[in-house]
């Protein structure tokens, strides 16, 4: 049973090599090799966003985007005779990467952000021992 499944996978890989000139092994190597860069750049980008470092945000967001689209760019540049829908899926994946990058860079306010806003006098809001804002009447 296992040998049958492995032979089917090998056959599919050979079809991809012969028909489309895309090596699935190279795709997987690029995919898994870019994963550490993806997560590290995501970590550094979020840290730069928290510290409001504009230049650092842009550098790490570019690394993040490159790590996201690298394997798909391999298929796009080196693949031949691909069906039209493959190009559509690649465009959607790259577009999703750009969209998620823009969404992260815009930075939505945290859920408790209004509690951290100072009162009209400019003083911090009073809080109890658990950190909840105390209503002053």
C-alpha positions in Angstrom: 0.0 0.0 0.0 2.8 2.5 1.0 4.8 1.5 -2.1 1.7 2.2 -4.3 1.2 5.6 -2.8 4.9 6.5 -3.2 4.9 5.3 -6.8 1.9 7.5 -7.5 3.6 10.5 -6.0 6.8 9.8 -8.0 4.7 9.6 -11.2 2.9 12.9 -10.4 6.3 14.6 -9.8 7.6 13.3 -13.1 4.5 14.6 -14.9 5.1 18.0 -13.3 8.7 17.9 -14.5 8.0 16.8 -18.0 4.9 18.8 -18.8 5.4 22.0 -16.8 9.2 22.1 -16.3 8.6 22.6 -12.6 10.5 20.4 -10.1 8.3 19.8 -7.0 11.4 19.0 -5.0 12.9 22.4 -5.8 9.5 24.0 -4.9 9.4 22.3 -1.6 13.1 23.2 -0.8 12.3 26.9 -1.5 9.1 26.7 0.5 10.7 25.2 3.6 13.9 27.2 3.3 11.9 30.4 3.3 9.9 29.4 6.4 12.5 30.6 9.0 12.8 33.9 7.1 9.1 34.3 7.1 8.7 33.7 10.8 11.7 35.7 11.8 10.7 38.7 9.7 7.2 38.5 11.1 8.6 38.6 14.6 10.9 41.5 13.8 8.2 43.4 11.9 5.8 43.2 14.8 8.5 44.3 17.2 9.4 47.2 15.0 5.7 48.2 14.8 5.5 48.1 18.5 8.5 50.4 18.8 7.4 52.6 15.9 10.6 52.3 13.9 9.5 53.2 10.4 12.6 52.2 8.4 12.9 48.9 10.2 9.3 48.2 9.6 9.8 48.6 5.8 12.9 46.4 5.7 11.3 43.5 7.6 8.0 43.8 5.7 10.0 43.4 2.4 11.7 40.3 3.8 8.3 39.0 5.0 6.8 39.5 1.5 9.7 38.0 -0.3 9.6 34.9 2.0 5.9 34.6 1.4 6.0 34.6 -2.4 9.4 33.0 -3.2 8.2 29.5 -4.0 5.4 30.8 -6.1 7.7 33.0 -8.0 9.8 29.9 -8.9 6.7 28.4 -10.5 5.8 31.6 -12.2 9.2 32.2 -13.7 10.3 28.6 -14.5 7.0 26.9 -15.2 6.0 26.3 -18.9 2.7 25.3 -20.4 0.8 25.9 -17.2 -3.0 26.1 -17.3 -4.4 29.6 -17.0 -5.9 28.9 -13.6 -2.5 28.2 -12.1 -1.5 31.7 -13.0 -4.7 32.9 -11.4 -4.0 31.0 -8.2 -0.4 32.3 -8.1 -1.7 35.9 -8.5 -4.2 35.3 -5.7 -1.5 34.0 -3.4 0.8 36.9 -4.1 -2.1 39.3 -3.7 -3.1 37.7 -0.4 0.6 38.1 0.8 0.6 41.8 -0.2 -2.9 42.3 1.4 -1.8 40.7 4.7 1.4 42.7 4.7 -0.5 46.0 4.3 -3.0 44.9 6.9 -0.2 44.2 9.4 1.5 47.5 8.6 -1.6 49.5 9.2 -1.8 48.1 12.6 -5.3 47.8 14.1 -5.6 49.1 17.6 -5.7 46.6 20.4 -9.0 45.7 22.1 -8.2 47.6 25.2 -6.7 50.6 23.5 -9.4 53.0 24.6 -8.6 52.2 28.3 -5.0 53.3 27.8 -6.0 56.8 26.4 -5.5 59.5 29.1 -8.4 61.4 30.4 -9.2 64.9 29.1 -6.9 66.5 31.8 -4.0 64.5 30.3 -3.5 62.2 33.4 -3.6 58.4 33.2 -6.9 56.8 34.1 -7.1 55.3 37.6 -6.9 51.5 37.7 -7.6 48.9 40.4 -5.2 46.0 41.3 -6.2 43.9 38.3 -5.6 46.7 35.8 -9.2 47.5 35.1 -10.1 51.2 34.7 -12.0 52.6 37.6 -15.0 54.7 36.7 -14.7 58.2 38.2 -18.0 60.0 38.7 
